[in-house]
Amino acid sequence: FDLLMGTDDNSNSQFAMLALWTARRQGVPSERCLVAAAQRYRQTQSAADGGWAYQPGFADNTMTSSTPAMTCVGLLGLAMGHGVTAKPGAKLADDPAIARGLRKLGDHISAQAMNDFYFMWSVERVGMLYQLKTIGNVDWYEVGEGMLLANQQMDGSWSVQSYHGSTTALDTCFALLFLRRSNLVQDLSERLPFLMSITEPGARPNR
């Protein structure tokens, strides 16, 4: 299996990883798959900017077409890799790949960028997963909340049509998940602080 063939995409892969992590909670032996996924993201991180693209880059890893949402996916994959490989009681050193990914993500924390609700939801997952109040020295939740309040329709829904496949129902779901600060991997969030420290500039624990 060639991790760099570019025949798949990171958008679909993130949902597979979430399913594998959920299955692991129920005793399904999914560790090898999650380790392989983490390896995939480590090998396909952009050498140029620290982000991830919709599809994996080339073998020399010099691609520059990383996207904000897929950078969130890469950060999710790396975290899951740590979550399943660390030994009990271990304290891991900072991960430079995670630090670079967070710095790149910090370039995109704005109301304009988060008007793409798929990206907004992705930011919320990263913020909650890593227990970060700020990303790139910006309070990501405050920015997203303000944008959502300004865009809510009279019937309570949202409909921004800003990403492929967008519908009013999906936009509303993404908005509610963001406002709720949903965390699909709470058990991983609770484990990460014991495994490593997060080096995102300006980041503080989300208490």
N, C-alpha and C positions, 0 to 999 in steps of 0.2 A: 504494500500500500504506500503510495507516494503522497506525503503530507503536503507537497507543494504543487500538485498537478493543477490546481485551480478549477476542478470540475464540480466543486460544491460551493456553498456560500455560507458566510458567517451568520447571516440572519436566521436561516433555518437551524444552523448548528447550535445556536444558543438555546433554542427550545428543547433540542435533544439533550443538552447538558442539564437543563433544569429537570427534565424527566428522569434522567439517570440519577441525579442527586436525590430526588424524591424517592425513587425506587430503592436507593441505598438505605434510606431510613427504614424501609420495610424489610430489610434483610436481603435484598437482591444484590449479588456480588457485582457491582458496577465499577469498582475501583480502577480496574485496568483501563476501562474506557475513558474514565475521567482523567487519568494520568496521560493517556494518549492525546486527549483533547488539549490538555495543558501544554504538552510538548508541541503540539501543532501551533498553538498561539505563540509560544516562545520562539519558534522557528520562523514565524511569518510576521513578526512585528516589524514595522518599517524602520530600517536603519536610518532613514532620513529625518523622520519626525516623531517616532515613538508610538504612532497610532497603528490601527489595523484597517484594512480595506474590506470591501464587500466580499472579495475573493482573495485567497492567499496570493502572496507575491511570488516573485521568481526566486531561484536558488541563491542568487547573490543578495537578495533581500534589500534591494535599493529602490523599490517602488515608493512613490510619493503620494499615491491616490488614497490615502487613508480617509475615513469618514468619521464624523463624531459618534454616530450610533454604533458603528462596528468597533470603535475603540472601546466603548463600554462593554461590548461582548468579549473582547480580548481580556479585559480586566476581570471579568467574571470567570473566564476559563482558567486564568492563572491562579485565582483565589481557590477554585475548586481543586486544582492540582495540589496546592499546599495543604488543603483540608484533608486530603486522603493519604498523603505521603508522610506527614510529620509524625514523629514518634511521640508517644504520650509524655507530657511534661516538657517537651522540647521547646526551646526559644530560638526561633529562626532569626537570622540576620535580615536586614533590609533587602528587598528584592529590587534591583535596579530596573528591571523590566516593568514592574508595577509603578515605580516612581516616575519613569519616563511616560508611561501611559496616562497617569494622572495629570502630569504636567501638560501633555497634549490635550487631554480632555478639558483642562482648565481654560484653554483658548476659546472654547465654544459655549461657555456658560453665560448666556444672555437671553433676554426675552425673545429676541428675533430668532435665534437658533432654536430655542425650545418651543417655538410656535409649531415646529414639527413634532407632533404629539408622540410619535414613535421614539424619537430621540429623547423627548422629555421624560417618558417612562423609563428609558434606558438610563438616564442620568439618576433618576430616583432609585433605581436598583443598585447602582454603583454607590451612591451616597449612603444608602441604608446598609448595604453589604459591608462596606469598609468603615461604617460608623463615622462618617465625615459630615461636619456641619458646613464646611466650605470646600469648594473645589476651585483651584486657581484663585484663592483669596476672595471668592464670591460665595455668598449664602445661596446655594442652588435652590433650596426650597422656597425661600423668599421671592426669588426671581420668578420661579414657575408659578407660584401661587398668585402673584400679581398679574401675570400674563393670563392665567385662567379666569380670574375674576373679570378681567377686561373683555374676555371673549365668550363668556357664558351667554346662551340665548335665553329668551324670555321663558321658554318651557323647561329650563334647567339643563338642557343638553349642550353639547359642544359639537361643532361641525366646521373644522378648518380645512379638510381636504388637502392636507399638506404632505402626504406620503403615499406611496403606491398601495392601493387597496383600501384607502381611507373611506370610512362611512361614518355617518352620525353616531351609530351604535358603538363602533370601535373607538372613535374619538372620545365619546363620553366615558367609556370604560377606562381608557388610558388616563383621562383626567381624574376620575375617581380613585384609581389606583395610586396616582401621584399624590393627591390630596390626603389620602389615607396613610401615606408612607408605607405602603405594603412591602413586605419582605418575604419573598418566596423561599429564601434560604436562611431563615433566622438562626438555625443551628450552626451554620457556617459563620455567620456574623459573630456569634458568641464565642466561637473557637478562634477566629483570626487574631484577636488581641493577645491571646496567649502564645501565638505562634510567631508573631512578628510585629514590628513597629511600622507605621505608615509614614512616609517621608514627603507627602504632598505639602508643598509650602503653604503655610497658613492654616492647615487643617487642624481641627480640634474635635475631640470626641463628641458625638451627637447625643447629648444627655437630655 
